[in-house]
Amino acid sequence: MAQRTGTSHRVAPEHTHPDDVSVQTALAALADPVRLALVRELAASDVWSRSCGSFDVPVGKAALSHHFAVLRGAGLVEQRDEGPRRVNRLRKEEFDARFPGLLDLVLRADP
């Protein structure tokens, strides 16, 4: 169940651990070009340095929220609220433990 964080008006996002994700779910999350762009940008960024609105993707706010929800559900992304911003990190270490080499293949493939 989602929980409110501190004094924030937003509900904290729910996260799925990569150990609970099937390979089909992981591949489906990575198959979408917008989600792939988000993952690649996160991989090239410092941990917890990217807010949701800082990504250059061709979708609106609602669609972006959906894409992040899919990535959380696939165990790829973790999010937390820092004041008014929701920041992200790629769960590379945890995802690599579950699916060794998969993320490296995706990240080095031609865009």
N, C-alpha and C positions, 0 to 999 in steps of 0.2 A: 504494500500500500504506500502511496506517495505521502510524503510528510512536508509540512511547511518548514522552511528554514529560518531560524532566528526571527527577525522582524520583517523579513521579506514577505510581500504579498503573494509571491509565486510559490507554487508547490514544487518541491525538490524533484528532479527527474529520477525515474526508476532506472536501474542499470542491471543488465543481464551479464553474468560472468561468462567469459568465453568457454569455460568448461561445460556450460549448459546449452551451448549452441551447436547445431548440426552443421555439417559442411555445406549442405544445401542452403541453409539460412545465411551462412557467411558468404557464399558465392553470389547469392541473390542480392545481398546488400552491396557487394562490390561491383555488381554488373551494371548498375545505373551510373551514367556519366556524371551526374551532379554529385552523387555520393562518392564516386571515385575521386573527383576533384577535391572534395572536402578532405578525404583521407590523405591525399597527396599533399595538400597544403598543410595539414596538421603534422604530417611526417617531417616536413621541412621547417617547422616552427618550433620555438622553445615550448616546453611543457607549460600548460596553463597560461599561455600568452595570447591566445586567440579567442576573442568573443564571437558569438554567433554572427553578429552583424559585420564582422571584419572580412568575410569571405566574398570573393568576387565570383558569384555564380548567378546564372540567368533565371532566378526564380524569386517569387515574392516571399514575404515573411512567413506566411502559413505553410507554404510548400517547403521552405527551409526547415521549419520546425518538424515537419513530417520526416524529412530526410535525416535529421539528427535523431529522431525517435527510432528510425530503422537502424541506424548505425549503433545506437545504444542497445537495441534489441539483439543485434548480432555480436555484441561484446567488443565492438571496435572502438567505441568512444565513451569517455567518461566526462560528465559535465558537473560543474558546481557553480553556485552563485557567489559572486564577489560584489557586494553592493548591488547596484542596478544592472551589472553585467553578468551574463552567464558565460563562463569560460570553459574551454574544452581541452582535453588531452587525448591523444591516440593511445590506446591500451596495447602498444606494440609488444611489450614483454609478455603480458598475459596471453595475448592472441597468438604470439609465436609459440608459446608453450603448448597451446591447444592444437594449432595448425602450423607446424614447423615449415618455414620456407614460403608459405602462401603469401603472406604480406610482402615479403621481399620481392617475389615475382611480380606482384601487382604494382609495387612502387617503382620497379625498374622498367616496366613495359612502356612502350611508346604511348604518349597520350593520344 
